[in-house]
Amino acid sequence: MKKIMLCLAVIGMTFSANAQIQTPQPSPFSTIEQKVGLTDVTLEYSRPNMRGRAIFGDLVPYGQVWRLGANQNTKITFSTDVTVGGKTLKAGTYALYVTPNDKSWDVMFYTDSNNWGNPEKWDDSKVAAKVTAETYQLPMDIETFTMSFDDLTSGGATLGMMWANVYAGVKFEVPTDKIVSSSIEKVMNGPGAGDYYAAAVYYLQEGKDMKKAKEWVDKAISLTPNPAFYQLRQQSLIYAKAGDKKGAIEIAKKSLAASEAAGNKDYVKMNQDSLKEWGAM
């Protein structure tokens, strides 16, 4: 009998040692890295499937805290301070939880990000920010729970969440303008051509003071021995935005000639389109 038991034990150990079959996770893990303005945002979450199940109000009950995915809690990390629902979130990592309801979700940024699913004991003092997100009905079902960064701008984005036929989004703002403006002010004490150019282009893109942008881009071009076609292109756009159409046309013609010489068809077309728009062609 002892010999039989010993043989069975050996066989069992052999099976364990040889159990090397890998199978896919039912809720695959996903990581998204997104640059929003000058802020690095990383999202980590697991993605369950519908599998024929009714989701909201059933598998995910209304009025109860949900881990926003599967397995370990969903995490979001910001490299700078951000603003959510008018409240400042310090740079760092947060767990994301929601309390879904029929018409809206309460989305919570939780400071304790090391939980398997929901915290064993919920602590309201660890909710760094809470925002109510309106839900929208989708025209089709989304089989796999999906999160995304939508409506990207230099100043913020929307954290999108969708599953089944429901979409909800939470807007957050990043301090891009504050960082860039502070950098510009510091650098302008002793700027070079590249600094003047970068500051001018930023002001153009963000629709800030075009008079100052024009001053800076002129300084940048004056400090550059052989301005490139793309630099002249930005200078022409700043002139046009500042209301100096005559100057914009003159510079655009220089950019056109330089882009033709460089064989850059994209900039040739962009300059031609602008010259037509400004009545020069």
C-alpha positions as CSV (number, residue, x, y, z in Angstrom):
1,M,0.0,0.0,0.0
2,K,2.9,2.3,0.9
3,K,4.4,1.6,-2.5
4,I,1.2,2.5,-4.3
5,M,0.9,5.8,-2.4
6,L,4.5,6.6,-3.1
7,C,3.9,6.0,-6.8
8,L,0.8,8.2,-6.9
9,A,2.7,11.0,-5.1
10,V,5.6,10.7,-7.6
11,I,3.1,10.8,-10.5
12,G,1.4,13.9,-9.0
13,M,4.7,15.7,-8.6
14,T,5.6,14.9,-12.2
15,F,2.3,16.4,-13.5
16,S,2.9,19.6,-11.4
17,A,6.5,19.9,-12.7
18,N,5.3,19.5,-16.3
19,A,2.3,21.9,-16.1
20,Q,3.7,24.5,-18.4
21,I,0.6,25.2,-20.6
22,Q,-0.2,28.9,-20.8
23,T,-3.7,30.1,-21.2
24,P,-5.0,33.6,-21.9
25,Q,-6.5,35.7,-19.1
26,P,-10.2,36.2,-19.3
27,S,-9.7,39.9,-18.6
28,P,-6.5,40.9,-20.4
29,F,-4.3,43.6,-18.8
30,S,-3.7,46.8,-20.7
31,T,-1.4,49.8,-20.3
32,I,-1.9,53.1,-22.1
33,E,0.7,55.9,-22.1
34,Q,-0.4,59.3,-23.3
35,K,1.3,62.7,-23.4
36,V,-1.3,65.4,-22.6
37,G,0.4,68.8,-23.1
38,L,3.6,68.4,-21.1
39,T,2.1,65.8,-18.7
40,D,2.8,62.1,-19.0
41,V,-0.3,60.1,-18.1
42,T,-0.3,56.3,-17.7
43,L,-3.4,54.1,-17.4
44,E,-3.3,50.5,-16.2
45,Y,-6.4,48.3,-16.2
46,S,-7.8,44.9,-17.0
47,R,-10.5,44.4,-19.6
48,P,-13.4,42.1,-19.0
49,N,-15.8,41.0,-21.8
50,M,-19.6,41.0,-21.9
51,R,-19.8,37.3,-22.9
52,G,-23.6,37.6,-23.4
53,R,-24.2,39.1,-19.9
54,A,-26.2,42.2,-19.0
55,I,-23.7,44.7,-17.6
56,F,-24.9,47.8,-16.0
57,G,-27.6,47.4,-13.4
58,D,-26.9,43.7,-13.4
59,L,-23.3,42.3,-13.5
60,V,-22.2,45.8,-12.4
61,P,-25.0,46.9,-10.0
62,Y,-26.2,50.5,-9.8
63,G,-25.3,52.4,-6.6
64,Q,-22.3,50.2,-5.7
65,V,-18.6,51.0,-6.0
66,W,-17.1,49.2,-9.0
67,R,-13.3,48.7,-9.6
68,L,-13.7,50.0,-13.2
69,G,-12.5,46.9,-14.9
70,A,-11.3,43.5,-13.4
71,N,-8.6,42.0,-11.2
72,Q,-6.3,44.5,-9.5
73,N,-7.7,48.1,-9.2
74,T,-7.4,50.3,-12.3
75,K,-4.6,52.9,-11.8
76,I,-3.9,56.2,-13.4
77,T,-0.6,58.1,-13.0
78,F,0.1,61.8,-13.6
79,S,3.6,63.2,-13.9
80,T,2.4,66.7,-12.9
81,D,-0.4,68.1,-10.8
82,V,-3.8,68.0,-12.7
83,T,-7.2,69.4,-12.1
84,V,-10.3,67.2,-12.0
85,G,-13.8,68.6,-11.3
86,G,-12.2,71.9,-10.1
87,K,-10.0,70.0,-7.6
88,T,-6.2,69.7,-7.8
89,L,-4.8,66.2,-7.9
90,K,-1.1,66.1,-6.9
91,A,1.3,64.3,-9.3
92,G,1.3,60.6,-8.5
93,T,-0.8,57.4,-8.9
94,Y,-4.4,56.9,-8.1
95,A,-6.8,54.0,-8.1
96,L,-10.0,54.7,-10.2
97,Y,-13.4,53.6,-8.9
98,V,-16.9,54.4,-10.1
99,T,-20.4,54.2,-8.7
100,P,-22.5,53.7,-11.7
101,N,-26.1,54.9,-11.9
102,D,-28.6,54.9,-14.7
103,K,-27.9,58.4,-16.0
104,S,-24.5,59.2,-14.5
105,W,-21.4,57.7,-12.9
106,D,-19.6,59.0,-9.8
107,V,-15.9,58.7,-10.6
108,M,-13.4,58.6,-7.7
109,F,-9.7,59.1,-7.6
110,Y,-8.5,57.0,-4.6
111,T,-5.1,57.6,-3.1
112,D,-4.5,53.9,-2.1
113,S,-3.7,52.3,-5.4
114,N,-2.6,48.9,-4.2
115,N,-5.9,46.9,-3.9
116,W,-7.1,43.8,-5.6
117,G,-10.4,45.1,-6.7
118,N,-12.2,47.2,-4.2
119,P,-10.5,48.2,-0.9
120,E,-11.3,45.8,2.0
121,K,-12.5,48.8,3.9
122,W,-13.5,51.9,1.9
123,D,-12.1,55.1,3.4
124,D,-13.7,58.4,2.2
125,S,-10.7,60.3,3.4
126,K,-8.6,58.6,0.6
127,V,-10.9,60.0,-2.1
128,A,-8.7,62.8,-3.6
129,A,-11.3,63.9,-6.1
130,K,-14.8,62.8,-7.0
131,V,-16.7,63.9,-10.1
132,T,-20.0,63.0,-11.6
133,A,-19.9,62.0,-15.3
134,E,-23.0,62.0,-17.5
135,T,-23.5,58.7,-19.3
136,Y,-24.3,58.4,-23.0
137,Q,-26.0,55.6,-24.8
138,L,-24.0,54.1,-27.7
139,P,-25.6,52.9,-30.9
140,M,-23.9,49.5,-30.5
141,D,-22.5,47.2,-27.9
142,I,-18.8,47.4,-26.9
143,E,-17.9,43.8,-26.1
144,T,-14.7,44.6,-24.2
145,F,-14.4,47.2,-21.5
146,T,-12.4,50.0,-23.0
147,M,-10.8,53.1,-21.6
148,S,-9.3,55.9,-23.7
149,F,-7.9,59.4,-23.7
150,D,-10.3,61.5,-25.8
151,D,-10.6,65.2,-27.0
152,L,-6.8,65.8,-26.5
153,T,-5.7,69.4,-26.3
154,S,-2.5,71.0,-25.0
155,G,-4.5,71.9,-21.8
156,G,-6.3,68.6,-21.0
157,A,-8.2,65.6,-22.2
158,T,-11.2,63.4,-21.4
159,L,-10.7,60.0,-19.8
160,G,-13.2,57.9,-21.7
161,M,-14.8,54.7,-20.3
162,M,-17.2,52.5,-22.3
163,W,-18.7,49.1,-22.1
164,A,-21.8,47.5,-23.4
165,N,-23.8,50.4,-24.8
166,V,-22.6,53.0,-22.2
167,Y,-20.0,55.8,-22.5
168,A,-18.9,58.1,-19.7
169,G,-16.1,60.6,-19.8
170,V,-14.2,62.6,-17.1
171,K,-12.4,65.8,-18.2
172,F,-9.1,66.7,-16.6
173,E,-6.8,69.7,-17.1
174,V,-3.0,69.8,-17.1
175,P,-0.9,72.9,-16.3
176,T,0.7,73.2,-19.8
177,D,0.2,76.9,-20.1
178,K,1.5,77.6,-16.6
179,I,4.6,75.5,-17.3
180,V,5.3,77.0,-20.7
181,S,4.7,80.5,-19.7
182,S,7.0,80.1,-16.7
183,S,9.6,78.6,-18.9
184,I,9.3,81.5,-21.4
185,E,9.6,84.1,-18.7
186,K,12.7,82.5,-17.3
187,V,14.4,81.9,-20.7
188,M,13.6,85.4,-22.0
189,N,16.2,86.8,-19.6
190,G,18.8,85.5,-22.0
191,P,17.1,83.7,-24.9
192,G,18.5,82.5,-28.2
193,A,17.0,82.1,-31.6
194,G,15.4,78.7,-30.8
195,D,13.9,80.1,-27.6
196,Y,12.3,83.1,-29.4
197,Y,11.0,80.8,-32.1
198,A,9.5,78.2,-29.7
199,A,7.8,80.9,-27.7
200,A,6.4,82.6,-30.8
201,V,5.0,79.4,-32.2
202,Y,3.5,78.5,-28.9
203,Y,1.7,81.8,-28.7
204,L,0.4,81.3,-32.3
205,Q,-0.9,77.8,-31.5
206,E,-2.6,78.9,-28.3
207,G,-4.0,82.2,-29.7
208,K,-2.2,84.3,-27.2
209,D,-0.7,87.8,-27.7
210,M,0.1,88.0,-31.5
211,K,2.0,91.3,-31.1
212,K,4.4,89.6,-28.7
213,A,4.6,86.5,-30.9
214,K,5.4,88.7,-34.0
215,E,8.2,90.4,-32.0
216,W,9.7,87.1,-30.9
217,V,9.5,85.4,-34.3
218,D,11.2,88.4,-35.9
219,K,13.9,88.2,-33.3
220,A,14.3,84.5,-34.0
221,I,14.6,85.0,-37.7
222,S,17.1,87.9,-37.3
223,L,19.3,85.6,-35.2
224,T,19.2,82.8,-37.7
225,P,21.7,83.0,-40.6
226,N,19.7,80.9,-43.0
227,P,16.1,80.5,-41.8
228,A,14.5,77.2,-42.9
229,F,11.3,77.1,-45.0
230,Y,9.3,75.8,-42.0
231,Q,10.5,78.7,-39.8
232,L,9.5,81.2,-42.4
233,R,6.2,79.5,-42.7
234,Q,5.4,80.0,-39.0
235,Q,6.6,83.6,-39.3
236,S,4.1,84.2,-42.1
237,L,1.3,82.7,-40.1
238,I,2.1,84.8,-37.1
239,Y,2.1,87.9,-39.4
240,A,-1.3,87.0,-40.8
241,K,-2.8,86.3,-37.4
242,A,-1.4,89.6,-36.2
243,G,-3.2,91.4,-39.1
244,D,-0.1,92.1,-41.2
245,K,-1.3,90.5,-44.4
246,K,1.2,92.3,-46.6
247,G,4.1,91.1,-44.5
248,A,2.6,87.6,-44.3
249,I,2.5,87.4,-48.1
250,E,6.1,88.6,-48.5
251,I,7.4,86.0,-46.0
252,A,5.2,83.2,-47.4
253,K,6.7,83.8,-50.8
254,K,10.2,83.3,-49.3
255,S,9.0,80.1,-47.5
256,L,7.5,78.9,-50.8
257,A,10.8,79.4,-52.7
258,A,12.8,77.7,-49.9
259,S,10.4,74.7,-49.7
260,E,10.5,74.3,-53.5
261,A,14.3,74.3,-53.3
262,A,14.2,71.7,-50.5
263,G,11.7,69.6,-52.5
264,N,9.2,69.6,-49.7
265,K,5.8,69.3,-51.4
266,D,3.8,69.6,-48.2
267,Y,5.2,73.0,-47.4
268,V,4.9,74.1,-51.1
269,K,1.2,73.3,-51.0
270,M,0.7,74.9,-47.6
271,N,2.3,78.1,-48.7
272,Q,0.4,78.1,-52.0
273,D,-2.8,77.6,-50.2
274,S,-2.1,80.5,-47.8
275,L,-1.0,82.8,-50.6
276,K,-4.3,82.1,-52.4
277,E,-6.2,82.7,-49.1
278,W,-4.5,86.0,-48.7
279,G,-5.2,87.1,-52.3
280,A,-1.6,86.8,-53.6
281,M,-2.2,84.0,-56.2
